[in-house]
Amino acid sequence: MALTLSKKAMAVKPSSTLAITAAAKKLRSEGVDVVGFGAGEPDFDTPDNIKAAAIQAIQDGFTKYTPASGTEELRQAVCDKLKRFNGLSYEPDQIVISNGGKHSLTNIFEVLLNPGDEVVIPAPYWLSYPEIVKLADGVPVFVTCSKENGYKITAEELAAACTERTKAFILNSPNNPTGSVYTEEELRALAEVIIEKDIYVVSDEMYENLIYDGKKHISIGSFGEEIYKRTITCSGMAKSYSMTGWRIGYTAASKEIARLMGSVQSHQTSNPNSIAQKAALEALCGSQTTVERMQKEFDRRRMNMYNRLLEMPYLEPNLPVGAFYVFVDMSKTIGKLYKGKQIDSVETLASILINDYRVAVIPCADFGFATHIRLSYAISMEQIEKGLDRIEACLMALEPAEAEVQACAFRTESLAKAS
């Protein structure tokens, strides 16, 4: 009998963002001057006070197992932060510290879903959401959100997507890849649907400290008891504290869900890294000046990138209000010619950009929007300027297809006759 590997595992798509970022890094290691706009991590170093806390933990011998759901002091610090920043009241036994945001989401859906349960995912979405849901035997249900509404799902769209098999809805604000942020009015309308349909909302708030234009982060679970008990809030240290490699995420949920998540995690990973937990404790409890400094610098880069993109032909960027990405509609490049060959997809254009112009962008087919790209401004201003210059040069090299030329000539002739 031939041995067959897991069909579930074989059906999982590898992360295209990691693949493109790795390809750019490989070219750099070979001495090629490549600008990578794929980064999903801040280019800032982890703050010194956080690093010092980790070093102290090693020197103190804090290198053994901890409780599966994290240390009591870190879970209490998360409770304090949620109360102070998010307006949410939790006890330590409602908190689960995990090995990063992806691990938190894996825990959540392992606990929530039975085979065939549906999870509503607004598109565009972070590309790992549907894969994590499928690995937990769930069924992703996608709702394509309109550009006119800032790529955000409406309450009416959520209600229409729910069926008797719907178990949860994923809310991501600030959003990856769009940088969009839901308003209080929008969140309250969604909360009404969640309560009416009696489903869970998994509120991914990983970019909560990176919001601009005077806007304020709002947690959907803060609107009252009914939505609170249906909300699983998740966040982590990676984006706000430039701690992507430390792998510390956390969730806040009901005591029952937290208990089950802790039980699952105890068999999967035993516990989060002990040293990284001490570093996370300092991040949450120590000075926040570096967070504020990073936010201001991201804001500066954001507007520089957005304004440059507005001036380029064929592009329609979405103004981000949070996170560190600009979501760009590239549909007007489809059908154009490059060196005599027609561009048939955004992936083709991305290939031209990295091969001929040495700039790596993220095509967003795996994010649910095949005509868009994601550009990260979590890289230096110097790299941003260089990369945008190269993208512009590529766009200026594009030519209209023959059909477009003929159509333009026909319109010109028609106008001439009419006059």
Beta strands, then each sheet from edge to edge (+ up, - down):
strand 1: 35-36
strand 2: 95-98
strand 3: 118-123
strand 4: 139-144
strand 5: 166-172
strand 6: 200-204
strand 7: 231-236
strand 8: 249-252
strand 9: 316-317
strand 10: 325-329
strand 11: 337-338
strand 12: 341-342
strand 13: 359-360
strand 14: 362-363
strand 15: 372-376
sheet 1: 1+ 13+
sheet 2: 2+ 8- 7+ 6+ 5+ 3+ 4+
sheet 3: 9+ 10- 15+ 14-
sheet 4: 11+ 12-
end
